[in-house]
Amino acid sequence: MFGKILPRWKLSPSLSKFCQARVNILLFRCLPFRLSRWYLGLIGRLYFLLKWREKALICRTVALVLGRELPDRQVKAAVKETFRGIIDHYHEKLFVAYSNFKRLLRFLDEKIQLRGEEALRRALAAGKGVILVTGHYGAVEFLPGCLAIKGFPVSMICRFQTSRLRASLFERARRVNLNLIDADGGNIFLAALRALKAGQILITECDEFDEWRPTERHYFSFLKAHLQADRTLDLLHKRSGAPVITAFLERNGQKRYTLHLEAVSNGRPEAAPVGVQCLAVLEEAIWANPAQWYQWKKFGQMILPAFEAEHACPAHGYLAPEAAVSLSV
């Protein structure tokens, strides 16, 4: 009955929509950084208290992956830090979208150190644009603004959970000459090619598992799971001829961040697909600091059914082909 009266998202909102309640947006416009982070931590605890199944999925996924490498005590600490990292991400998202704009620009200019900037400038000088590949890691919400205020021509593919967030980010992006491409606004691939042809740095994420276009021609290992490679980045790279750079913005604590930029080479016939190479860089970052990755939920949704099927039928060994995923044991 109530489901017919209230929209479904209001009855069961995502964490992003939960954090973007109108009262939270109003508070973000006036609260200082640390106080707004503390407040969102309370919001996050309430959310995961209500969404205990989602919390259990994240805990189980982290424990499954890290439990093969770390003792139980360190795994429990990593799980706890992972939830802090998830809240950090949504805090950074709201900070970018709704905090005082001048304060935001000053923050992005002063708090982020670039490592590998020369590689990005060399790639940009080739004149074909740059495919800048990141992931759901660290302070990724700061990445496009950080580069835009330093004068880099930047485009980024985004998906917006609310129309309010979309309107705010488009307005702020316009003021720093940042081009946002709405993932729900038409043919993303053609929009991406146009941005690269215009000499832009196109920011995209390599770990959007539910958006992948898998290919049976290449399997690879990622966080102990065997996956079919996504061919999207390779198609974009081949069609545009643009060089590929990975970019992961690491949190260093005390409101300090480091943007790690690294060139990806794909010139040899025997080289792995571009997407696989980018995921290898992301994987190294995750092993070094798993709490900074906040894609554990979607990763768990992908690998846990396969893991359970494998252990339910151990005599069969590898998973059924339609699962397309298997965990190394």
Residue pairs with C-beta under 8 A, 6 or more apart in sequence:
2 11
3 11
9 17
14 161
15 44
15 47
15 51
15 86
15 90
16 90
16 93
16 161
16 162
17 161
17 162
18 43
18 47
19 40
19 43
19 44
19 47
19 90
19 93
19 94
20 94
20 161
20 162
20 164
20 165
24 39
24 40
24 43
24 94
25 94
25 98
25 164
27 36
27 39
28 36
28 94
28 95
28 98
28 99
29 98
29 99
29 100
31 39
33 95
33 99
33 107
33 255
36 91
36 94
36 95
36 99
37 87
37 88
37 91
40 87
40 90
40 91
40 94
41 84
41 87
44 83
44 86
44 87
44 90
48 54
48 55
48 83
54 297
55 83
57 297
57 300
57 301
57 304
58 79
58 82
58 83
58 86
58 296
58 297
58 300
59 79
60 300
60 304
61 296
61 297
61 299
61 300
61 303
61 304
62 75
62 78
62 79
62 82
62 290
62 296
63 75
63 79
64 300
64 303
64 304
64 307
64 327
65 223
65 224
65 290
66 74
66 75
66 78
66 290
67 75
68 224
69 287
70 78
78 290
78 291
81 290
81 291
82 290
82 291
82 293
82 294
82 296
84 291
85 251
85 291
85 292
85 293
85 294
86 294
88 139
88 251
89 136
89 139
89 140
89 141
89 294
92 139
92 141
92 142
93 141
93 165
95 104
95 107
95 141
96 104
96 141
96 142
96 145
96 169
96 172
97 165
97 168
97 169
97 172
98 168
101 172
101 175
104 145
104 172
105 145
105 149
105 176
107 255
108 142
108 145
108 146
108 149
109 149
109 150
111 255
111 256
111 257
112 139
112 142
112 146
112 249
112 257
112 258
112 259
113 256
113 257
113 258
113 259
114 146
114 150
114 258
114 259
114 261
115 258
115 259
115 260
115 261
116 245
116 260
116 261
116 262
116 263
117 261
119 245
119 261
119 262
119 263
120 130
120 132
120 152
120 201
120 245
120 247
120 261
122 263
123 130
123 243
123 245
123 263
124 130
124 152
124 199
124 201
126 242
126 243
127 199
128 196
128 199
128 240
128 241
128 242
128 243
129 195
129 196
129 197
129 198
129 199
129 200
129 201
129 202
129 240
129 242
130 196
130 200
130 201
130 202
130 242
130 243
130 244
130 245
131 196
131 202
131 204
131 233
131 236
131 237
131 240
131 242
131 243
131 244
131 245
131 274
132 201
132 202
132 203
132 204
132 245
132 246
132 247
133 204
133 205
133 206
133 233
133 244
133 245
133 246
133 247
133 264
133 274
133 278
134 140
134 143
134 203
134 204
134 205
134 206
134 246
134 247
134 248
134 249
135 205
135 206
135 207
135 248
135 278
135 279
135 282
135 293
135 295
136 205
136 207
136 293
136 294
136 295
137 207
137 248
137 249
137 250
137 282
137 285
137 286
137 292
137 293
137 294
137 295
138 248
138 249
138 250
138 251
138 257
138 285
138 292
139 249
139 250
139 251
139 257
140 205
140 248
140 249
142 249
142 257
143 156
143 203
143 247
143 249
143 259
144 154
144 156
144 173
144 178
144 180
144 203
145 172
145 176
145 178
146 249
146 259
147 154
147 201
148 154
148 173
148 176
148 177
148 178
149 176
152 201
153 177
153 198
153 199
153 200
153 201
154 178
154 179
154 200
154 201
154 203
155 178
155 179
155 180
155 181
155 192
155 195
155 200
155 201
155 202
155 203
156 178
156 179
156 180
156 181
156 202
156 203
156 204
157 181
157 183
157 188
157 191
157 192
157 202
157 203
157 204
157 205
158 169
158 180
158 181
158 182
158 183
159 182
159 183
159 184
160 166
160 169
160 182
160 184
166 182
169 180
170 180
172 178
173 179
173 180
179 195
179 200
181 188
181 191
181 192
181 195
185 191
189 232
189 235
189 236
192 202
192 204
192 236
192 240
193 236
193 239
193 240
195 202
196 202
196 236
196 240
196 242
197 240
202 242
203 247
204 233
204 236
206 230
206 233
206 275
206 278
206 279
206 282
207 279
207 282
207 295
207 299
209 295
209 298
209 299
209 302
210 298
211 232
212 228
212 230
212 232
213 230
213 231
213 232
214 227
214 228
214 229
214 230
214 231
214 324
215 228
215 229
215 230
215 231
216 228
217 229
218 228
218 229
218 272
218 273
218 276
219 226
219 227
219 228
219 229
220 226
220 227
220 229
220 272
220 276
220 279
221 227
221 328
222 279
222 283
223 283
223 286
223 299
224 327
224 328
225 299
225 302
225 303
225 306
225 325
225 326
225 327
225 328
226 325
226 326
226 327
226 328
227 324
227 325
228 324
228 325
229 273
229 275
229 276
230 275
231 273
231 275
232 275
233 244
233 273
233 274
233 275
233 278
234 273
234 274
234 275
236 242
237 244
237 266
237 274
243 263
243 264
244 263
244 264
244 266
244 274
244 277
244 278
245 261
245 262
245 263
245 264
246 260
246 261
246 262
246 264
246 278
246 281
246 282
247 259
247 260
247 261
248 259
248 260
248 281
248 282
248 285
249 257
249 258
249 259
249 260
250 257
250 258
250 259
250 260
250 285
250 289
250 292
251 257
251 292
252 258
260 285
262 281
264 274
264 277
264 278
264 281
265 271
265 277
266 273
266 274
266 277
271 277
272 280
282 293
285 292
285 293
286 292
286 293
302 325
303 325
303 327
305 323
306 319
306 323
306 325
306 326
306 327
307 327
309 319
309 320
309 323
310 316
310 319
310 326
310 327
310 329
318 326
319 325
319 326
